[in-house]
Amino acid sequence: AITRRSPGDGPGAGSEVSPWVPRALLVVGGGALVAAIVSIAVGEGGPQAQEIGGVNEVQRIFGGIAQEDAELGPEDAETVVTVFNDIQCEPCAAYEIDVIDPLVEEYARTGEARFEFRHFSLAPNDTTVAAIAAEAAGEQARQWQYLDTFVRNQEAAISRDVDDDVLREIAEAVPQLETDQWLEDFDSPRSEELVREDAVLAAELELPADPAVVVAGPGGQRELIESPSSEQIESAIAEVR
């Protein structure tokens, strides 16, 4: 602390510290404190907006394919590929990108099959906030873009506990998804109800805790469990045609 000296007290005897010095220091210190608070709020110490990756690749895969709610591909397609997956599960995210996305390009884009996505939580809860957020995007025919963008940014999202901010940032990255409407649909009970319906369907099919695919067509239905490969799914598509 800066103290005032009495005459004869050591070096500079007979002089006093100016009363303006403490006041100036208080002003400087106060400014530094404000700067520190601002830095914590918006700088390195505060919440950071996530740079969402993979947006162009997602749009390349899904852009231009007919879509409604959870369905992707022509409505009148005789072959339907239903994907049961958990977009908040790390191995499931890799499965979606490596196995399902190429099949979408091969079959949905060409009109040979319609795809449906069913949220299948592999956690104790039968719903996840990411699944609800994806269903909300489905209200604007953008569910597949949303869920695929999420899985490509899953690690960063989970590091932030999949909070509302990162879910919104993903929504903002999806082309032609109106964020205000998405927020309204995200808060709507309907989005969560749709996710719960998917959980009921998975339970009825008695699916084990792994990604699964059900392929249906004129030739019957095939249930493929335990993360079926591309080859297994393609074989089932050929069988049910």
C-alpha distance (Angstrom), angle and dihedral (degrees) to the residues before:
residue distance angle dihedral
A1 . . .
I2 3.79 . .
T3 3.82 110.7 .
R4 3.77 132.0 -174.3
R5 3.83 113.9 -111.7
S6 3.77 127.5 -138.3
P7 3.84 119.8 -129.9
G8 3.83 109.8 -80.6
D9 3.80 95.4 23.0
G10 3.80 102.0 129.2
P11 3.81 129.9 -70.0
G12 3.77 115.9 7.2
A13 3.79 90.5 24.7
G14 3.75 113.3 -175.2
S15 3.84 94.2 32.5
E16 3.84 131.7 98.5
V17 3.78 133.3 -152.7
S18 3.77 109.1 -104.2
P19 3.83 112.8 -104.7
W20 3.83 87.4 -131.5
V21 3.81 92.8 65.1
P22 3.83 96.5 71.9
R23 3.78 89.8 45.6
A24 3.79 91.7 51.9
L25 3.78 90.6 48.2
L26 3.80 90.5 51.0
V27 3.80 89.9 53.3
V28 3.81 91.8 49.4
G29 3.80 91.8 45.2
G30 3.78 91.7 48.8
G31 3.78 90.8 51.4
A32 3.78 90.9 50.3
L33 3.79 90.8 50.5
V34 3.81 91.7 52.0
A35 3.80 90.2 48.4
A36 3.80 90.5 50.9
I37 3.80 91.6 50.8
V38 3.80 91.7 49.8
S39 3.81 90.3 47.8
I40 3.79 91.4 52.6
A41 3.79 91.7 47.5
V42 3.79 99.2 47.2
G43 3.78 107.3 5.0
E44 3.74 134.8 67.1
G45 3.78 93.8 -49.0
G46 3.81 96.4 52.8
P47 3.80 135.5 70.6
Q48 3.78 112.0 -62.4
A49 3.79 127.2 -149.7
Q50 3.79 110.1 -115.6
E51 3.79 117.2 -119.8
I52 3.79 100.8 -129.8
G53 3.79 112.9 -141.1
G54 3.79 134.3 -162.8
V55 3.80 95.5 36.9
N56 3.81 95.3 131.8
E57 3.79 92.5 47.9
V58 3.80 91.6 49.5
Q59 3.78 91.3 50.6
R60 3.80 91.0 47.6
I61 3.81 90.2 55.5
F62 3.80 100.3 41.6
G63 3.79 106.9 21.0
G64 3.78 113.6 114.1
I65 3.82 96.5 13.6
A66 3.81 114.1 122.9
Q67 3.79 109.9 -105.3
E68 3.80 137.7 178.8
D69 3.81 126.4 170.8
A70 3.83 104.7 -46.6
E71 3.81 95.0 -15.5
L72 3.78 125.3 99.9
G73 3.78 124.3 -175.0
P74 3.82 135.7 24.6
E75 3.79 114.7 -18.1
D76 3.81 92.1 -139.7
A77 3.81 96.1 51.4
E78 3.81 110.9 132.9
T79 3.80 92.8 -149.1
V80 3.81 118.5 66.3
V81 3.80 123.7 -170.3
T82 3.81 112.3 -162.8
V83 3.79 115.6 -164.1
F84 3.81 120.2 -157.4
N85 3.78 109.8 -164.7
D86 3.81 144.5 141.3
I87 3.80 112.1 -128.6
Q88 3.82 91.9 -164.0
C89 3.83 92.0 58.0
E90 3.82 113.1 94.5
P91 3.84 99.4 -142.8
C92 3.81 88.6 41.3
A93 3.81 90.5 56.6
A94 3.80 91.0 55.4
Y95 3.81 89.2 47.7
E96 3.79 91.3 53.6
I97 3.80 92.9 51.4
D98 3.81 99.1 39.3
V99 3.81 101.4 38.4
I100 3.80 112.0 18.1
D101 3.81 101.2 39.2
P102 3.84 95.0 58.1
L103 3.82 89.9 48.4
V104 3.80 89.8 52.3
E105 3.80 89.5 55.8
E106 3.80 92.7 46.4
Y107 3.81 100.2 44.2
A108 3.83 112.2 15.0
R109 3.81 96.2 43.4
T110 3.78 91.7 48.3
G111 3.81 91.7 47.5
E112 3.80 94.0 -118.6
A113 3.81 94.8 120.8
R114 3.78 143.4 9.0
F115 3.79 119.5 -129.3
E116 3.79 126.7 -148.9
F117 3.80 126.0 -168.1
R118 3.81 121.6 -145.6
H119 3.79 119.2 -172.4
F120 3.79 106.7 -127.1
S121 3.80 110.3 -177.2
L122 3.79 112.9 -151.6
A123 3.81 90.9 -169.6
P124 3.83 124.2 87.7
N125 3.82 90.3 -94.8
D126 3.80 117.8 73.1
T127 3.82 92.0 -139.6
T128 3.79 135.6 47.8
V129 3.79 128.2 -164.3
A130 3.81 90.8 -121.6
A131 3.81 90.2 55.9
I132 3.80 90.7 50.7
A133 3.81 90.1 48.3
A134 3.81 90.4 51.5
E135 3.81 91.7 49.7
A136 3.80 88.4 51.5
A137 3.81 88.9 55.1
G138 3.79 87.5 51.0
E139 3.80 88.8 66.6
Q140 3.81 85.2 70.6
A141 3.82 95.0 40.6
R142 3.78 92.1 -104.4
Q143 3.81 103.3 105.2
W144 3.80 96.2 115.6
Q145 3.81 92.3 49.2
Y146 3.78 90.7 48.6
L147 3.80 97.2 48.1
D148 3.80 92.7 44.4
T149 3.80 91.8 49.4
F150 3.79 88.6 49.4
V151 3.81 95.1 52.4
R152 3.81 90.2 49.0
N153 3.81 88.8 54.8
Q154 3.79 96.9 33.4
E155 3.81 97.9 118.4
A156 3.80 93.0 55.5
A157 3.81 91.6 42.8
I158 3.80 93.0 52.1
S159 3.80 91.2 46.9
R160 3.81 85.4 62.1
D161 3.84 92.0 46.2
V162 3.83 89.4 -108.3
D163 3.79 90.3 -79.6
D164 3.80 126.7 -176.9
D165 3.80 91.6 -98.9
V166 3.80 95.8 58.9
L167 3.82 91.1 44.0
R168 3.80 88.8 53.5
E169 3.81 91.8 47.0
I170 3.79 89.6 55.2
A171 3.81 89.9 48.8
E172 3.80 89.8 51.9
A173 3.81 89.7 52.5
V174 3.82 94.3 54.7
P175 3.82 109.5 94.7
Q176 3.80 115.6 -116.9
L177 3.81 93.6 5.5
E178 3.80 108.4 132.7
T179 3.80 103.7 -138.7
D180 3.81 99.0 -155.6
Q181 3.80 91.2 52.6
W182 3.81 89.9 45.4
L183 3.81 90.4 53.6
E184 3.79 90.2 51.5
D185 3.81 91.8 49.5
F186 3.82 91.3 44.7
D187 3.81 89.1 57.8
S188 3.81 92.3 45.3
P189 3.84 117.7 103.3
R190 3.81 88.2 -133.5
S191 3.82 93.6 73.6
E192 3.79 92.9 54.0
E193 3.81 91.2 44.2
L194 3.80 90.3 56.2
V195 3.81 90.6 52.4
R196 3.80 90.6 49.8
E197 3.80 90.1 51.0
D198 3.80 88.4 55.7
A199 3.82 89.4 52.2
V200 3.81 90.8 51.8
L201 3.81 90.9 51.1
A202 3.82 91.6 50.1
A203 3.81 89.6 50.4
E204 3.81 91.7 50.1
L205 3.80 89.4 52.9
E206 3.83 89.1 47.7
L207 3.78 91.6 -132.9
P208 3.81 116.9 -175.7
A209 3.80 120.2 -124.2
D210 3.81 96.9 -80.4
P211 3.78 136.8 83.2
A212 3.80 110.3 -74.1
V213 3.78 137.2 -173.0
V214 3.80 129.6 -153.6
V215 3.81 116.5 -161.5
A216 3.81 118.2 -164.5
G217 3.79 132.0 179.9
P218 3.82 144.5 131.7
G219 3.80 89.4 -60.2
G220 3.79 95.8 56.3
Q221 3.78 137.1 -95.1
R222 3.79 133.2 -57.4
E223 3.80 123.6 -162.6
L224 3.80 112.9 -154.7
I225 3.81 116.6 -170.0
E226 3.80 139.6 -178.5
S227 3.80 98.5 43.1
P228 3.82 99.7 -50.1
S229 3.79 116.4 -144.8
S230 3.79 126.4 -115.8
E231 3.78 88.9 -105.5
Q232 3.82 92.4 53.9
I233 3.79 92.0 49.6
E234 3.80 93.5 46.8
S235 3.79 90.1 49.2
A236 3.81 90.3 52.0
I237 3.82 90.9 49.3
A238 3.80 89.9 53.9
E239 3.81 91.8 48.1
V240 3.82 96.9 52.5
R241 3.80 97.4 44.7
